[in-house]
Amino acid sequence: MPESENIVRVFKTLDSATLWELAAIGLLASLFVVLVQRLLPWLANRLPGRKRLYLLALAPFIRLLIILVALSMALPLIIEPTLQNMILVLSSVGLALGFALKDYASSLLAGIVAIGEQNYRAGDWVRLGEHYGEVRHIGMRSVELVTPDDDRVLVPHSLLWSQPVVNANNGNARLQCCSDFYLHPGHDAALARQALEDVALTSAYLALNEPIAVIISEQPWGTHYRLKAYPVDSAQQFRFSTDLCIRGKAALRALGLRFCNLTATSLRPE
């Protein structure tokens, strides 16, 4: 009897009016979440550059706020709103969920951490594990990436605990692109570097206020050139890299420079 009386004191008696109120809270919260997920990306796609990324980054924060507000409104309707009851019920629910849904709870917690730390935002280009793509949606359990091959990949947030997150633009509208060229060592390196810089400067996709760099390193098989520059928008990175590669090869061939023809490399420890 005492245990049943304690349970009664913790939970309120739910009448039809309370049930309707709970249903209304759940329905309104779901509608607001769907509205945020549809409206913010629609508005963001009509804004330029950084404004688009800022608006997309607001979506998970607003969704989390809606869920917290809905819970704060629903719990007092179910539980007698005393501090002791709240601590008892929330700790019991947390313990049960922790054992029953350990992996799911780990992803939920990692999702809250990811939203708070802003490890990735909607519109960022990131590498999570073996997957690289644009962050389209940040859910409570997983993050949705769209890869360059137009594949939709759902990566659980729990990956944060064990693997690094590589963020190419970190909330900025621009990211760095690299194009590699491999030349025969018998050539004028200064001439080749100038030709590659001119190729980047004359690209239609180039962000003119960002730096251009040509990194040169000598290898046993030849000379490695790495051309680094920034496109106007991160969504143009593949068109920009392709443009640099096509025109870079043409410019180097026009100078009479030879490319390396390395068919196989075997490295064995001595």
C-alpha positions in Angstrom: 0.0 0.0 0.0 2.7 2.6 0.9 4.4 2.1 -2.5 1.1 2.5 -4.4 0.4 5.6 -2.5 3.8 7.0 -3.3 3.2 6.4 -7.0 -0.2 8.1 -6.8 1.4 11.1 -5.1 4.1 11.3 -7.9 1.7 11.0 -10.9 -1.5 13.0 -11.3 -4.8 11.5 -12.3 -5.2 12.1 -16.0 -8.7 13.1 -17.0 -10.0 13.7 -20.5 -9.2 17.4 -20.4 -5.6 16.7 -19.4 -5.2 14.1 -22.2 -6.5 16.6 -24.8 -4.1 19.2 -23.5 -1.2 16.7 -23.7 -2.2 15.8 -27.3 -2.4 19.5 -28.2 1.1 20.1 -26.8 2.5 17.2 -28.8 0.7 18.2 -32.0 1.8 21.8 -31.8 5.4 20.9 -31.0 5.5 18.5 -34.0 4.0 21.1 -36.3 6.5 23.8 -35.1 9.4 21.3 -35.6 8.2 20.5 -39.2 7.7 24.1 -39.9 11.3 25.0 -38.8 12.7 22.1 -40.8 10.9 23.2 -44.0 10.8 27.0 -43.6 14.4 27.8 -42.5 16.1 25.8 -45.4 13.7 27.4 -47.9 14.6 30.9 -46.6 18.3 30.1 -46.3 18.5 29.0 -50.0 17.4 32.5 -51.0 20.1 34.2 -49.0 23.8 34.7 -50.1 26.9 33.2 -48.5 27.4 33.6 -44.8 23.7 34.6 -44.1 22.6 31.3 -45.6 24.9 29.4 -43.3 23.9 31.3 -40.2 20.2 30.7 -40.9 20.7 27.0 -41.5 22.7 26.8 -38.2 19.7 28.1 -36.3 17.5 25.1 -37.2 18.8 22.6 -34.6 18.8 25.2 -31.8 15.2 26.2 -32.5 14.1 22.5 -32.8 15.8 21.7 -29.4 14.2 24.7 -27.8 10.7 23.6 -29.1 11.2 20.1 -27.6 12.4 21.5 -24.2 9.4 23.9 -24.1 7.0 21.1 -24.9 8.5 18.9 -22.2 8.4 21.7 -19.6 4.7 22.2 -20.4 3.8 18.5 -20.5 5.6 17.2 -17.4 3.6 19.3 -14.8 0.4 17.9 -16.3 1.5 14.3 -15.6 3.6 14.7 -12.4 2.9 16.6 -9.2 5.3 19.5 -9.7 7.4 19.1 -6.6 11.2 19.0 -6.7 11.4 15.6 -5.1 8.9 14.1 -7.7 10.7 15.7 -10.6 14.1 14.4 -9.5 12.7 10.9 -8.9 10.9 10.6 -12.2 13.6 12.1 -14.4 16.4 10.1 -12.8 14.3 6.9 -13.2 13.5 7.6 -16.8 17.2 8.5 -17.5 18.4 5.3 -15.8 16.0 3.1 -17.7 16.8 4.7 -21.1 20.5 4.5 -20.4 20.4 0.8 -20.0 17.7 0.0 -22.6 18.9 2.4 -25.3 22.6 2.9 -24.5 23.8 3.5 -28.1 20.7 5.6 -28.9 21.2 7.6 -25.8 24.9 8.1 -26.6 23.9 9.5 -30.0 21.4 11.8 -28.4 23.9 13.1 -26.0 26.5 13.5 -28.7 23.9 15.4 -30.7 23.4 17.9 -27.9 27.1 18.3 -27.6 27.5 18.8 -31.4 24.7 21.5 -31.4 26.3 23.2 -28.4 29.9 23.1 -29.6 28.9 23.7 -33.3 31.3 21.0 -34.5 29.3 21.1 -37.8 26.4 23.2 -39.0 24.0 23.0 -41.8 25.8 24.1 -45.0 29.3 22.9 -43.8 31.3 20.5 -45.8 32.6 17.8 -43.4 34.3 14.4 -43.3 32.8 12.1 -40.8 34.5 8.7 -40.8 34.8 7.7 -44.4 32.0 10.0 -45.6 32.5 13.5 -47.1 29.6 15.8 -48.0 27.5 18.8 -47.2 25.6 18.9 -43.9 21.9 19.2 -44.9 20.2 18.4 -41.6 21.3 18.0 -38.0 18.8 15.7 -36.1 18.9 14.7 -32.4 20.4 11.3 -33.2 22.2 11.7 -36.5 23.5 14.2 -39.1 22.5 14.0 -42.7 25.2 14.4 -45.4 24.8 14.7 -49.1 27.9 13.5 -50.8 29.4 14.7 -54.1 27.8 11.6 -55.7 24.4 12.9 -54.5 24.1 10.1 -52.0 22.2 10.8 -48.7 24.2 9.5 -45.7 23.0 9.5 -42.1 25.9 9.5 -39.7 25.2 9.0 -35.9 26.4 11.7 -33.7 28.1 9.1 -31.5 30.9 9.1 -34.0 32.1 12.2 -32.2 33.3 10.1 -29.3 35.7 8.0 -31.3 36.6 9.7 -34.5 37.8 13.2 -35.5 35.5 15.6 -37.4 37.1 17.3 -40.4 35.3 20.5 -41.2 36.3 22.1 -44.5 34.7 25.5 -44.1 33.5 25.7 -40.5 30.6 28.0 -41.0 32.2 30.1 -43.8 30.8 30.4 -47.3 34.2 29.5 -48.8 36.6 26.6 -48.5 40.0 25.8 -49.8 40.4 23.6 -52.9 43.6 21.8 -53.9 44.7 20.6 -57.3 47.8 18.4 -57.7 50.2 18.3 -60.6 53.2 15.9 -61.0 56.0 17.0 -63.3 59.3 15.5 -64.5 62.1 17.1 -62.3 64.0 18.6 -65.3 62.2 22.0 -65.6 62.1 25.6 -64.4 60.1 25.5 -61.1 59.6 29.2 -61.0 58.1 29.2 -64.4 55.7 26.4 -63.6 54.6 28.0 -60.3 53.8 31.3 -62.1 51.8 29.5 -64.8 49.7 27.7 -62.1 49.1 31.0 -60.2 47.9 32.6 -63.5 45.6 29.7 -64.0 44.0 30.2 -60.6 43.8 34.0 -61.1 41.9 33.7 -64.4 39.4 31.1 -63.1 35.7 32.3 -63.3 35.1 30.6 -59.9 37.9 32.3 -58.0 37.3 34.3 -54.8 39.6 37.3 -55.6 40.0 38.4 -52.0 41.3 35.1 -50.8 45.0 34.0 -51.1 46.4 31.7 -53.8 49.3 29.4 -52.9 51.5 27.0 -54.9 53.3 24.4 -52.7 56.2 22.6 -54.3 57.9 19.5 -53.0 60.6 17.3 -54.6 59.9 13.6 -54.6 62.0 10.6 -55.7 59.8 10.3 -58.8 59.5 14.0 -59.7 58.2 17.3 -58.5 54.8 17.7 -56.8 52.9 20.9 -57.3 49.9 21.7 -55.1 47.7 24.6 -56.2 45.5 26.0 -53.4 42.8 28.6 -53.9 39.2 29.4 -52.8 36.1 29.4 -54.9 33.4 32.0 -54.5 31.0 29.5 -52.9 31.7 26.2 -51.3 29.1 24.5 -53.5 31.4 25.4 -56.5 34.4 23.4 -55.1 34.2 20.6 -57.6 33.7 22.8 -60.7 36.5 25.0 -59.5 38.9 22.0 -58.9 38.0 20.6 -62.4 38.6 24.0 -64.0 42.0 24.3 -62.3 43.0 20.8 -63.4 42.0 21.2 -67.0 43.5 24.6 -67.6 46.5 23.9 -65.4 47.5 20.9 -67.5 47.0 22.9 -70.6 49.2 25.8 -69.3 52.0 23.4 -68.3 51.9 21.6 -71.6 52.0 24.9 -73.4 55.3 25.6 -71.7 56.7 22.3 -72.9 56.8 20.7 -69.4 56.6 17.0 -69.1 54.4 15.2 -66.6 55.5 12.2 -64.6 54.5 8.8 -65.9 54.7 6.7 -62.8 52.9 3.4 -63.4 53.8 1.7 -60.2 55.7 2.4 -57.0 57.0 -0.2 -54.6 58.4 0.8 -51.2 60.0 -1.9 -49.1 61.7 -1.4 -45.8 65.4 -2.0 -45.9 
